[in-house]
Amino acid sequence: MDLLFAAATPSPVVPTPTTPYPGTQLDFFQIIMWPFKWIVEAILVFWHWLFTSLGLEADAGLTWVLSIIGLVIVVRSALIPLFVRQIKSQRKMMEIAPELRKVQEKYRGKKDQLSREAMSRETMALYKKHGTTPVSSCLPLLVQMPILLGMFYTLSDVKKHAEWGLGGVGLLNKDLTWQFYEAKLFGVAPLHVNMIEAINDNQTATVVILVILVILMIASQFITQLQIISKNLSPEARTGQAYQMQRIMLYVLPLAFIFSGVFFPLGVVLYWFTSNIWTMVQQFLVIRNLPTPGSEAAKAREERLARKGKAIDAQGKIVPLEKYQAEQQRLFEEAQKAKAEAPKRQQPVSKQRAKKQQQKNKPQSDA
C-alpha cells in the first residue's frame, strides 16, 4: 500500500518553473472546490496504485492514462442516476413546449396584471401536470459541475505543482505529481503539455495526437447531440423552440472542443475524450431503452419487442403480445361502453322551433 502515497523512486531535479507559484492562500472558489479535488485525487491515486501493483511502471504514460480512464468510470458511474433524471426532465420540457407555446399565444399582447397572473397560473399548472419545471432539467447538471470541475482542475494543475515541487490537496503528493508530469503517452507525448507548447517546442508527435483527439472529441459530441434530435423527439417536440435550440447546440457545442484542444494539457484532453465516449454510449442506451413516446426511437423499440412477441402495456411494462392485445381490447370495450352511457348533448333550439315540437308531440283530442 506504500505505493498509494509515495513514489517508487526518488524524484529527479525539478526544472525551472514556467508557471506562477500556485500559492498557499485559498480563495472562496478554492475552498468550495477543495473537497471535490480531494475526492478526485483519491480516486486517481487509487487507480494508479492498482495498476502499479499489477506491474506497470509508476511514471509510464499508459499507467496514468488508464488511471484517468478509471477516474472517469468511477465518477460518471456515480452520476448515472442524475444523468437519467436530467434526460427525462429535458425530454418532458421539450414535449410540453407546444402546450407552453399555446399558453403564450393566448396571452400575447396582454400586459395587464390579471393576464400575467393568469398566464403564470396556467404555466405552473402545465408544469405540475407533467411533473417537471425548467429548474428540474438544469439541477442535475448543476450538481455534476463541482465534481467535473474537480476532475478538470486536478489534472490541469499537475504541471505547475510539479514544477514548484508541490503536491495536490490530498493523496496526490509531490512524488506522484512528478510521476504524472514525467508520464508520456506512447512514450513521446507528455501528458502535461498542451498544443501551443507542443508547437513551440516542435513536438510533432504530441501535436498529431492532440489533433486526432480533438477531431474524435468533436465527432463524439456531435453524434451524442444528433442522437437526441434525430431519434428521441416526438413530432410535437420538433415544432418547439427547445428543438431549435438543440439544433443550434448540435453545431455550436463541438466548436468548444477546438478551444479545449488548443489550450488544455493532453491529460485533460484525454479525460474529456473519455468522458465524451462515456456520454455517447450512455445516451445511446438511454434512448434505446427509455425513448420518448412517439419518437422514432420509441417506434424502433416497439418493433424490436414485437419481433420477440412482446409489447409495452399501459403502465409502461414489457408484457407478452397476447396480454397486450387483451389489454387493448379491454380498454377499447371500456371506452365504447363509457361513450354509450354518456348523456347525449341536446342541441339548442329556437323558441319558435320548440313551440312547434310541443304542438307536434301534443296528443290529438278525440274527434
Secondary structure as the mmCIF struct_conf table of DSSP 4:
data_model
#
loop_
_struct_conf.conf_type_id
_struct_conf.id
_struct_conf.beg_label_comp_id
_struct_conf.beg_label_asym_id
_struct_conf.beg_label_seq_id
_struct_conf.end_label_comp_id
_struct_conf.end_label_asym_id
_struct_conf.end_label_seq_id
HELX_RH_3T_P HELX_RH_3T_P1 ASP A 2 LEU A 4
TURN_TY1_P TURN_TY1_P1 PHE A 5 PHE A 5
BEND BEND1 ALA A 6 ALA A 6
BEND BEND2 ALA A 8 THR A 9
HELX_LH_PP_P HELX_LH_PP_P1 VAL A 13 PRO A 17
BEND BEND3 THR A 19 THR A 19
BEND BEND4 THR A 24 THR A 24
HELX_RH_AL_P HELX_RH_AL_P1 PHE A 28 SER A 53
TURN_TY1_P TURN_TY1_P2 LEU A 54 GLY A 55
TURN_TY1_P TURN_TY1_P3 ALA A 58 ASP A 59
HELX_RH_AL_P HELX_RH_AL_P2 GLY A 61 ALA A 78
TURN_TY1_P TURN_TY1_P4 LEU A 79 LEU A 79
HELX_RH_AL_P HELX_RH_AL_P3 ILE A 80 GLU A 95
BEND BEND5 ILE A 96 ILE A 96
HELX_RH_AL_P HELX_RH_AL_P4 ALA A 97 LYS A 106
TURN_TY1_P TURN_TY1_P5 TYR A 107 GLY A 109
BEND BEND6 ASP A 112 ASP A 112
HELX_RH_AL_P HELX_RH_AL_P5 GLN A 113 HIS A 130
TURN_TY1_P TURN_TY1_P6 GLY A 131 GLY A 131
HELX_RH_AL_P HELX_RH_AL_P6 PRO A 134 SER A 156
TURN_TY1_P TURN_TY1_P7 ASP A 157 ASP A 157
HELX_RH_AL_P HELX_RH_AL_P7 VAL A 158 GLU A 163
TURN_TY1_P TURN_TY1_P8 TRP A 164 GLY A 165
BEND BEND7 VAL A 169 LEU A 171
HELX_RH_AL_P HELX_RH_AL_P8 LYS A 174 GLU A 182
STRN STRN1 LYS A 184 LEU A 185
TURN_TY1_P TURN_TY1_P9 PHE A 186 VAL A 188
STRN STRN2 ALA A 189 PRO A 190
TURN_TY1_P TURN_TY1_P10 LEU A 191 HIS A 192
HELX_RH_AL_P HELX_RH_AL_P9 MET A 195 ASN A 200
TURN_TY1_P TURN_TY1_P11 ASP A 201 ASN A 202
HELX_RH_AL_P HELX_RH_AL_P10 THR A 204 LYS A 231
BEND BEND8 ASN A 232 ASN A 232
TURN_TY1_P TURN_TY1_P12 PRO A 235 GLU A 236
HELX_RH_3T_P HELX_RH_3T_P2 ALA A 237 THR A 239
BEND BEND9 GLY A 240 GLY A 240
HELX_RH_AL_P HELX_RH_AL_P11 GLN A 241 PHE A 263
BEND BEND10 PHE A 264 PHE A 264
HELX_RH_AL_P HELX_RH_AL_P12 LEU A 266 ASN A 289
BEND BEND11 LEU A 290 LEU A 290
HELX_LH_PP_P HELX_LH_PP_P2 PRO A 291 THR A 292
TURN_TY1_P TURN_TY1_P13 PRO A 293 GLY A 294
BEND BEND12 SER A 295 SER A 295
HELX_RH_AL_P HELX_RH_AL_P13 GLU A 296 ARG A 307
TURN_TY1_P TURN_TY1_P14 LYS A 308 GLY A 309
STRN STRN3 LYS A 310 ILE A 312
TURN_TY1_P TURN_TY1_P15 ALA A 314 GLN A 315
BEND BEND13 GLY A 316 GLY A 316
STRN STRN4 ILE A 318 PRO A 320
HELX_RH_AL_P HELX_RH_AL_P14 LEU A 321 GLU A 341
BEND BEND14 ALA A 342 ALA A 342
HELX_LH_PP_P HELX_LH_PP_P3 PRO A 343 PRO A 348
HELX_RH_AL_P HELX_RH_AL_P15 LYS A 351 ASN A 361
BEND BEND15 LYS A 362 LYS A 362
HELX_LH_PP_P HELX_LH_PP_P4 PRO A 363 ASP A 366
#
